[in-house]
Amino acid sequence: MLKLLKNTRNPYQPVQRVYCSSTSKKDTQKTIPKNVLETYQTAQLQPENGAIYDKKPFKIHLDQNKLYSWCLCGKSKSQPICDGTHKNEFLKIKLRPIRFKVEKTGDYWLCNCKHTKHRPFCDGTHKEQHIQDAVK
């Protein structure tokens, strides 16, 4: 556990985040939204990634003051939102969902490959060859 906390980033240090959509102009580059609850929980520190559900992100409309749970295990029937499948003791899933809130109401791209570094938001990791090859 100590090793896990040692590798965490300083929450006060600015982070450059980029959406998965590519842009040709540098000045129009969008940033990845921030999980408002990121500093209040440890679920995003889980070292494992869940099963790849899809090789492209999911666009969803999210409200500002609502609490959401993003499925990390990849087994939820209501992807990308958690439906509690990980609680089934027979599946032996150790991954927990990522609880999150958004800063403002709008459309967001949530990761479906479960390998993003900015859980739950897509950061373009799904474009890597091993993820593209995993889902046919």
VENUR-V393658 format. One line per field, one symbol per residue. ss: DSSP state (a for helix, b for strand, c for the rest). psi: psi as a letter, one per 30 degrees, with the letter a starting at -180 (. if undefined). Layout:
ss->???
psi->???
//
This chain:
ss->caaaaacccccccccccccccccccaaacccccccccaaaccaaaccccccccccccbbbbbcccccbbbccccccccccbcccaaaccccccccccbbbcccccbbbbbccccccccccbcccaaacaaaaaacc
psi->eeeefegllkffkkkkkklfkkkfkefgkllklkjegefglgefgkfllakjelgllkkkkkkegkkljkkffgfkfhkgkkggeffjfffhkfklljklllelkakljkkffggkfhkgkkggfffkefeefek.
//
